Structures are given as C-alpha cells and as structure tokens.
C-alpha cells in the first residue's frame, strides 16, 4: 500500500500504515531486548544451579563418608595411652570436619541465592535439599561429639 501510494508524507492512509509498522518494529526490538535479558538471567541461574548441585552432592558424600568412618572406629580403649591416641585421632577428625564448615557455608549461600533466583515451583526442592544437608551436618557433628565424650569417659575410667 505504501509503495503504491504517493508516499507516507502525501497519503494519510500510507502514513497511518507506516506509523503502525514503525510501532511494530519498536515493539519487536523491545521483545528482542527483553528476550536477551531473560536468556542471560536464565543462564546465570543455570550456572548457579549447576554450581550448587555439584557442591551439594560432593559435600553430602563427604559428610556421609565421614560419619560412617567415625561410626566404624573401634570402641574406646581401656589403656590410657590407647585412649589418648584415640582422642588425638578424634581431634584430627574434628579438625577435618571443622574444615568442611566453610564448604557448608558456601553451599548454604549458593542454596539461598538459587532459592531467591528460581521460581516458586523449584524453591521447595532447593530448600528441602539444603535442609537435608543441614540435618546430615548436625548428625555428623553429634556423632563426632558423642565419640569425643565417650573417649573422655573412657580416659577418666582408665585413670584412677
């Protein structure tokens, strides 16, 4: 229509069509810009999710393995020197567990960030996974503390 007219500046109908086309081009450019922004945000969330889940899985496995290792240790000895050696081993394990505290804080922070960034359907999954990790951490801490307490009791019983 515009091509068959005398031009948008002389034909009112052609000008109206040209104005609508110009509006549509602007709307399309806005849609493209918003799409690119949305894609960038989604890619950022995907990277965050990948980082969280990799860290989460690794830490959960380490916590589980450490708890199993502590559970498999032989019972407190009767000889004071044996109990002291077991206490030293327990202290080394405590230091390793304490070293995991920073990794736990990182995973919890990533979980919080991902929970804030993702949509409502996914938030419960993130929160549940973080809660499970916290529970595993608490169980590990309790197992370690119980072991240390038993060793203290064994040492007290071994030394009259």
N, C-alpha and C positions, 0 to 999 in steps of 0.2 A: 504494500500500500504506500509506504513511504517512497519507494523507488518510482512508483507510477505517478506520484503527486508532483507538484511543483517544488517540493521541499518542505521540511518541517517549519521553516520560518514563514512560508506563504500559505500553507494549507493547515487549518486548525485541526482537522482530524489527524493529519500526519503528525502534527506537533503533539497531540494527545497520545498517539501510539508511541512516538519517540520518547516522551516523558515516562510512560509506563515501562518501556524497555530499559530506560536508564535506571528506573527504580528497581526493576528486577535484577539488573546487573549489580547494583549496590547490595541488594538483599543476598544475592548469590555469593558475593565477596564476603559478606558478613558470615554467612553459613560456612564458607570455607575456612575463615579465620577461627570461628568457634570450634569447628571440627578439628583443626590442627591443635588448638589449645587443649581440647578434650583428649585427643590422642596422646599428647605429651603428658598430661596428668595421669592417664591410664597406664602409660609405660612406666612412669615413676612409681605408681602403686604396685605394678607388677614386679619391678625391681625390688621394692621394699618387701613385698610378699616373699619373693624368692630368697632374699637375704634372711628374713625371719625364719622361714620354714627350714632352711639349711642349718641355721644356727640352733634352732629349736630341737631338731632331730639329733644333732651332734651332742648337744648338752644333755638332752633326755637320756641318750645312750650312755654317756659318761656317768651321769648320776646313777642310773640303774646298775652299771658295772661296778661302780664304787660301793654302792650299798650291798651288792652281792658279795664283793670282796671282803667287806667288813663282817658280813654275816657268816662267812666261811672261815674266819680266823678261829684258831683253837681257843678254847676257854682259858680264862686267866689261870696262870700257873700257881703253884704252891710255894716254890722257891722265890725269895725276894729278888734275886738277881734276874730270874726269868720274868717276873712281873715287871721289873724296871725296864727290861728290854722291850717287853710288850707295850709299856707305856711310851717308850721312845718311838716305837713303830706307830702307835696310835697318834702321837704328836705329829709325826711326819705325814700321816694320812690327813690329820686335821689341817696341816699347812696346805696340802694339795686341795682339800675341799674349800678352804678359805680362798685359794687362788681361783676357784670356779665362781666365786661370788661376783667378780667383775663381769665374767661372761654371762651370768644370770641377769645382772643389771642391764647389760646390753640387750639381751633377748627380751626382757620385760619392756625396755624402752621401745624396741622395734615393734613389739606387740601393741603397745599403746599407740604408737604412730600409725600402724596399719589399721587398728580399730577405728581411729579417728578419720582415716582416709577412705575406708571402704564403706560400702552401702549397708543398710540395715540387715539384709538377709545374711551377710557374711560376718557381721560383728559377733554374734553368739559363738561362731566357730572359733574365732580368734580368741575371745575371752575364755572359752572352755579350754582351749589348748594352753593358754597362759596359766589358768587355774590349776590344770593338771601338772604343769611344770612346777608351780609353786608347791603343790602337795608333795610331789616327788622330792623336792628340795627339803621341805620340812621333815619328811620321813628319813631322808639321809642324815640330816642334822640330828634328829632324835636317835637314830641308830649309832651315830658316832658318839654322841653324848652318853648314851647308855653303856657303850663299850668302855669309855673313859671312866665312868662311875664304877663299873664292875672291877676295873683294874685297880682303882683306888681302894675299893673294899678288899680286894684280894691282897693288896700290899699291906693294908692295915692288919688283916688276919694273919699274914705270914710273918709279920714283925711283932713279937710280943711286947 
